[in-house]
Amino acid sequence: MKKIVRVPDDVELPMLGLIQIGVIDRGTNLLQVRSLSGCNLNCIFCSVDEGPKSKTRVTNYIVVALDYLIDWVREVITFKKPKRIEIHLDGTGEPMLHPKFVDLVHEVSSLEGVDVVSLQTNGTLLKEEIIDKLEAAGLSRINVSLHSLDAEKSKYLVGMQTYNLEKLIKALEQIVNSSIELLIAPVWVPGINDSDMEEIIQFTLSLVKKRQRWPMLGIQKYEVYRFGRKVPGVKEMSWYKFYKQLRVWEKKYKVKLKLRKEDFGIHKRKILPKVFKRGEKVLVKIVAPGWMRDEMIGIARDRAITVIGCKANIGDKVNVRIISNKHNIYVAIPEKRRLEVRNYYSTRSFAF
């Protein structure tokens, strides 16, 4: 049973610094906003091993007070200048699991400078009533993960026998008849759903008949991460082979498949200054359990920090060494266990 950390009820966790929850700024006009972690599916290719059957993720996080999260989003937008901002509601799982997700869409769409609000979802919670509410709340685009049009193969790919493909397709039909735009985003797992890619392209072209502001398809390459799930017997495809095949399908179906940030209006924008340097020694206060075993979350300088290889208790103060600060996502190791932990995590790959 996973622990649940409710923010800010259990802890006033800063909404900057973590990968699994909060605000992520990667130096563009797009901000990723994550109101919770956790997922209702067990996709066989999941890059972060989330879901009910996860073997590595031991804690779920949820922002129960949306105002708390919105204040952090507003602060980052103000720094980046409130103009042509896209808020992308995604997560390390399924963002629509948040009980106030429609309210979140409404709140972020009302912020000054926000022009686009997009959602990344597995689609399992989409239904007529919810889609109507999302449209009214100001949602601009839904990116839906659809990996096969075969019901049984879909269940295998998402790791859930209760997965209802027919229900999802009905939801997609409703989306294209609303003001919300649709992007279908399958993960191409070599040897598993190769033939399904063309079927999905054909299905999407038949479904999305209106002129769209953004591309309607975003085929993703299956990739292996150290702490993600690895599909037995499947080897990663090279980027060269992946893009070569996309070009073949682009020519055959006259549809854009090789996507760039510019296709979505994403451009460079000043990034929040980093408050910690790599290699810097920092005294943190431990405030919450970590996302994985042998991890804790510490805070310092109004930022959250994942401390790996940490066996401290809540409330302890620990000297740590910052080992990663990319995009203001902070990872550290306890100073006392520095060599031991660094050797173990030397090849660690962080998804998302």
C-alpha positions as CSV (number, residue, x, y, z in Angstrom):
1,M,0.0,0.0,0.0
2,K,1.4,3.4,-1.1
3,K,1.8,6.2,1.4
4,I,-0.2,9.4,0.4
5,V,1.2,12.9,1.0
6,R,-1.4,15.6,0.8
7,V,-0.1,19.1,0.0
8,P,-0.4,21.4,1.9
9,D,-2.5,19.5,4.5
10,D,0.3,17.1,5.5
11,V,3.2,19.4,4.5
12,E,3.6,22.8,2.8
13,L,5.9,21.3,0.2
14,P,7.3,23.8,-2.3
15,M,5.9,23.3,-5.7
16,L,9.3,23.7,-7.4
17,G,12.0,21.2,-7.4
18,L,10.3,17.8,-7.9
19,I,9.6,15.8,-11.0
20,Q,6.4,14.1,-9.7
21,I,4.4,17.1,-8.5
22,G,4.4,20.8,-8.8
23,V,5.5,23.2,-11.6
24,I,8.3,22.3,-14.1
25,D,9.9,25.1,-16.1
26,R,12.1,23.9,-19.0
27,G,13.0,27.3,-20.3
28,T,10.1,27.8,-22.7
29,N,6.7,29.4,-22.7
30,L,5.2,26.0,-21.7
31,L,4.9,25.1,-18.0
32,Q,4.1,21.6,-16.9
33,V,1.7,21.6,-14.0
34,R,1.3,18.4,-12.0
35,S,-1.4,18.3,-9.3
36,L,-0.7,14.6,-8.3
37,S,1.3,11.6,-9.0
38,G,0.0,8.1,-9.4
39,C,-1.9,6.2,-12.2
40,N,-4.8,3.9,-12.7
41,L,-3.0,1.9,-15.5
42,N,0.0,-0.4,-15.5
43,C,1.4,0.3,-19.0
44,I,4.0,-2.3,-19.9
45,F,6.3,0.4,-21.2
46,C,5.8,3.0,-18.4
47,S,9.0,5.1,-18.2
48,V,8.5,5.7,-14.5
49,D,7.0,2.4,-13.3
50,E,3.8,4.0,-12.1
51,G,0.4,2.4,-11.4
52,P,-1.2,0.0,-9.0
53,K,1.4,-2.7,-9.7
54,S,4.5,-0.5,-9.4
55,K,7.5,-2.2,-7.9
56,T,9.5,1.0,-7.2
57,R,7.1,3.9,-6.5
58,V,6.0,3.8,-2.8
59,T,4.4,7.2,-2.3
60,N,1.6,9.2,-4.1
61,Y,1.4,13.0,-3.8
62,I,-1.7,15.1,-4.3
63,V,-2.3,18.9,-4.0
64,V,-5.6,19.0,-2.1
65,A,-5.7,22.8,-2.0
66,L,-5.6,24.0,-5.6
67,D,-5.0,27.7,-4.5
68,Y,-1.7,26.6,-3.1
69,L,-0.6,25.2,-6.5
70,I,-2.1,28.1,-8.5
71,D,-0.1,30.6,-6.4
72,W,3.2,28.8,-7.5
73,V,2.0,28.7,-11.1
74,R,1.2,32.4,-11.0
75,E,4.6,33.2,-9.5
76,V,6.5,31.4,-12.3
77,I,4.3,33.0,-15.0
78,T,5.0,36.4,-13.6
79,F,8.8,35.7,-13.8
80,K,8.5,34.5,-17.4
81,K,6.2,37.4,-18.4
82,P,2.5,36.7,-18.6
83,K,2.2,36.4,-22.4
84,R,1.5,33.4,-24.7
85,I,1.9,30.9,-21.9
86,E,0.8,27.3,-22.3
87,I,-0.1,25.3,-19.2
88,H,0.4,21.6,-19.9
89,L,-1.5,19.5,-17.3
90,D,0.4,16.2,-17.3
91,G,2.0,14.0,-14.7
92,T,4.0,10.9,-14.0
93,G,0.6,9.1,-14.2
94,E,-2.9,10.1,-14.9
95,P,-3.7,13.8,-14.1
96,M,-7.4,13.4,-14.3
97,L,-7.4,11.3,-11.2
98,H,-7.5,14.6,-9.2
99,P,-11.0,15.0,-7.8
100,K,-11.0,18.7,-8.6
101,F,-9.4,18.4,-12.1
102,V,-12.0,20.5,-13.9
103,D,-11.6,23.2,-11.3
104,L,-7.8,23.1,-11.9
105,V,-8.4,23.6,-15.7
106,H,-10.7,26.6,-15.0
107,E,-8.2,28.2,-12.6
108,V,-5.2,27.9,-14.8
109,S,-7.1,29.0,-17.9
110,S,-8.1,32.2,-16.0
111,L,-4.6,33.2,-15.2
112,E,-3.2,36.3,-16.9
113,G,-1.1,35.5,-19.9
114,V,-2.3,31.9,-20.3
115,D,-3.4,31.3,-24.0
116,V,-3.4,27.5,-24.1
117,V,-4.3,24.8,-21.6
118,S,-3.5,21.3,-22.7
119,L,-3.9,17.9,-21.1
120,Q,-2.0,14.7,-21.4
121,T,-4.2,11.7,-20.5
122,N,-4.7,8.0,-20.9
123,G,-8.3,8.8,-21.6
124,T,-9.9,6.3,-19.2
125,L,-11.7,9.0,-17.3
126,L,-13.0,10.8,-20.3
127,K,-16.8,10.7,-20.6
128,E,-19.5,13.0,-22.0
129,E,-20.2,15.0,-18.9
130,I,-16.5,15.5,-18.1
131,I,-15.7,16.6,-21.7
132,D,-18.5,19.1,-21.6
133,K,-17.1,20.5,-18.3
134,L,-13.6,20.6,-19.6
135,E,-14.7,22.5,-22.7
136,A,-16.6,25.0,-20.5
137,A,-13.5,25.4,-18.2
138,G,-11.3,26.5,-21.1
139,L,-9.3,23.4,-22.1
140,S,-7.7,23.9,-25.4
141,R,-6.3,20.5,-26.4
142,I,-6.3,16.9,-25.2
143,N,-3.4,14.6,-25.9
144,V,-4.7,11.1,-25.6
145,S,-2.6,7.9,-25.3
146,L,-4.0,5.3,-27.7
147,H,-1.7,2.5,-28.5
148,S,-3.8,0.1,-30.5
149,L,-7.3,-0.3,-32.0
150,D,-7.4,-3.9,-31.0
151,A,-9.2,-4.4,-27.7
152,E,-7.2,-7.3,-26.4
153,K,-3.8,-5.9,-27.5
154,S,-4.8,-2.6,-25.8
155,K,-5.5,-4.3,-22.5
156,Y,-2.1,-6.0,-22.7
157,L,-0.3,-2.7,-23.5
158,V,-1.9,-0.8,-20.7
159,G,-1.6,-3.7,-18.2
160,M,-5.3,-3.6,-17.3
161,Q,-8.0,-6.1,-18.3
162,T,-10.8,-3.6,-17.5
163,Y,-9.5,-1.1,-20.1
164,N,-12.5,-0.2,-22.3
165,L,-11.3,0.7,-25.8
166,E,-14.9,1.2,-27.1
167,K,-15.6,3.8,-24.4
168,L,-12.5,5.7,-25.2
169,I,-13.2,5.8,-28.9
170,K,-16.7,7.3,-28.1
171,A,-15.0,9.9,-26.0
172,L,-12.6,10.8,-28.9
173,E,-15.6,11.3,-31.2
174,Q,-17.1,13.7,-28.7
175,I,-13.9,15.6,-28.3
176,V,-13.6,16.3,-32.1
177,N,-17.2,17.6,-32.1
178,S,-16.3,20.1,-29.3
179,S,-14.1,23.2,-29.3
180,I,-11.3,21.1,-27.8
181,E,-8.6,20.0,-30.2
182,L,-7.4,16.4,-30.2
183,L,-3.9,14.9,-30.5
184,I,-3.6,11.1,-30.5
185,A,-0.3,10.0,-29.1
186,P,0.5,6.2,-29.3
187,V,3.7,4.7,-28.0
188,W,5.3,2.5,-30.7
189,V,6.6,-0.6,-29.0
190,P,8.7,-2.5,-31.7
191,G,7.4,-6.1,-32.3
192,I,4.2,-5.4,-30.3
193,N,2.1,-2.8,-32.0
194,D,4.0,-2.1,-35.3
195,S,1.0,-2.7,-37.6
196,D,-1.2,-0.7,-35.2
197,M,0.6,2.5,-36.0
198,E,-0.8,2.7,-39.6
199,E,-4.2,1.8,-38.3
200,I,-4.1,4.6,-35.8
201,I,-3.0,7.1,-38.4
202,Q,-5.9,6.1,-40.7
203,F,-8.3,6.2,-37.8
204,T,-7.2,9.6,-36.7
205,L,-7.4,11.0,-40.2
206,S,-11.0,9.7,-40.5
207,L,-11.9,11.1,-37.1
208,V,-10.4,14.6,-37.1
209,K,-11.9,16.2,-40.2
210,K,-11.9,19.8,-39.1
211,R,-8.9,22.2,-39.5
212,Q,-6.8,22.2,-36.3
213,R,-4.4,24.7,-34.8
214,W,-2.1,21.9,-33.8
215,P,-1.0,18.5,-35.2
216,M,-3.4,15.6,-34.7
217,L,-0.9,12.8,-34.3
218,G,2.2,12.4,-32.1
219,I,3.7,9.0,-32.3
220,Q,6.2,8.3,-29.5
221,K,9.2,6.1,-29.5
222,Y,9.4,3.4,-26.8
223,E,12.4,4.1,-24.6
224,V,14.0,2.2,-21.7
225,Y,14.8,3.9,-18.4
226,R,16.6,2.4,-15.5
227,F,13.6,2.7,-13.1
228,G,10.9,2.3,-15.8
229,R,9.3,-0.8,-17.1
230,K,11.1,-2.8,-19.7
231,V,9.0,-4.8,-22.2
232,P,10.4,-8.4,-22.3
233,G,12.1,-9.3,-25.5
234,V,11.8,-5.8,-27.0
235,K,14.8,-3.7,-28.0
236,E,14.7,0.0,-28.4
237,M,14.5,1.3,-32.0
238,S,17.1,3.8,-33.0
239,W,16.1,7.4,-33.6
240,Y,17.3,7.1,-37.2
241,K,15.0,4.2,-37.9
242,F,12.1,5.8,-36.0
243,Y,12.2,9.1,-37.9
244,K,12.9,7.3,-41.2
245,Q,9.6,5.4,-40.8
246,L,7.7,8.5,-39.8
247,R,8.8,10.2,-43.0
248,V,7.5,7.2,-45.0
249,W,4.1,7.5,-43.3
250,E,4.1,11.3,-43.7
251,K,4.5,10.9,-47.5
252,K,2.0,8.0,-47.7
253,Y,-0.8,9.7,-45.7
254,K,0.1,13.4,-46.2
255,V,0.0,14.1,-42.5
256,K,2.6,15.7,-40.2
257,L,4.3,13.1,-37.9
258,K,7.8,14.4,-37.2
259,L,6.8,17.1,-34.7
260,R,8.8,20.1,-33.4
261,K,8.2,22.5,-30.5
262,E,7.3,25.2,-33.1
263,D,4.3,23.1,-34.3
264,F,2.8,23.9,-30.9
265,G,3.9,27.5,-30.6
266,I,6.5,26.6,-28.0
267,H,9.5,28.9,-27.9
268,K,12.4,29.7,-25.6
269,R,11.6,31.9,-22.6
270,K,13.9,32.8,-19.7
271,I,14.0,30.0,-17.1
272,L,13.8,30.4,-13.4
273,P,17.3,30.8,-11.9
274,K,18.7,27.7,-10.2
275,V,19.0,28.2,-6.4
276,F,21.5,25.3,-6.0
277,K,24.6,24.5,-8.0
278,R,25.7,20.9,-8.8
279,G,28.2,19.8,-6.1
280,E,26.9,22.3,-3.6
281,K,26.6,21.2,0.0
282,V,23.2,22.1,1.5
283,L,21.5,21.6,4.9
284,V,17.9,20.4,4.2
285,K,15.0,19.7,6.5
286,I,13.4,16.3,5.8
287,V,9.6,16.8,5.4
288,A,8.1,13.9,3.5
289,P,8.8,10.4,2.3
290,G,10.3,10.0,-1.2
291,W,8.7,8.8,-4.4
292,M,10.9,5.6,-4.3
293,R,12.2,3.4,-1.5
294,D,15.3,4.7,0.2
295,E,14.4,8.3,-0.7
296,M,13.1,11.3,1.3
297,I,12.1,14.8,0.3
298,G,13.9,17.7,1.9
299,I,13.4,21.5,1.6
300,A,15.8,24.4,1.6
301,R,15.6,27.9,0.1
302,D,11.9,27.5,-0.8
303,R,12.6,24.5,-3.0
304,A,11.9,20.8,-2.7
305,I,14.8,18.3,-3.1
306,T,14.7,14.6,-3.6
307,V,17.4,13.0,-1.4
308,I,18.3,9.5,-2.6
309,G,19.9,7.0,-0.3
310,C,18.4,8.8,2.7
311,K,17.4,7.0,5.9
312,A,16.5,10.1,7.9
313,N,13.2,10.7,9.7
314,I,10.7,13.5,9.2
315,G,11.9,16.6,10.9
316,D,15.6,15.7,10.7
317,K,18.1,18.1,9.3
318,V,20.6,16.5,6.9
319,N,23.7,17.7,5.1
320,V,23.4,16.8,1.4
321,R,25.3,17.3,-1.8
322,I,23.4,18.4,-4.9
323,I,24.0,16.0,-7.8
324,S,21.4,17.2,-10.3
325,N,19.7,20.6,-10.9
326,K,18.5,20.4,-14.5
327,H,15.3,22.5,-15.1
328,N,15.3,23.3,-11.4
329,I,14.5,19.6,-10.5
330,Y,16.8,19.0,-7.6
331,V,18.4,15.6,-6.6
332,A,20.8,15.2,-3.8
333,I,22.7,12.6,-1.8
334,P,23.5,12.6,2.0
335,E,27.0,13.9,2.5
336,K,27.8,11.0,4.8
337,R,26.9,8.4,2.2
338,R,28.1,10.4,-0.8
339,L,30.5,7.8,-2.4
340,E,28.3,4.8,-1.6
341,V,25.1,6.4,-3.0
342,R,26.8,8.0,-6.0
343,N,28.3,4.7,-7.2
344,Y,24.8,3.0,-7.0
345,Y,23.0,5.8,-8.8
346,S,25.8,6.7,-11.3
347,T,23.8,5.4,-14.3
348,R,20.4,6.6,-13.0
349,S,18.2,8.0,-15.8
350,F,15.4,10.4,-14.9
351,A,12.3,10.1,-17.1
352,F,10.1,13.1,-17.9
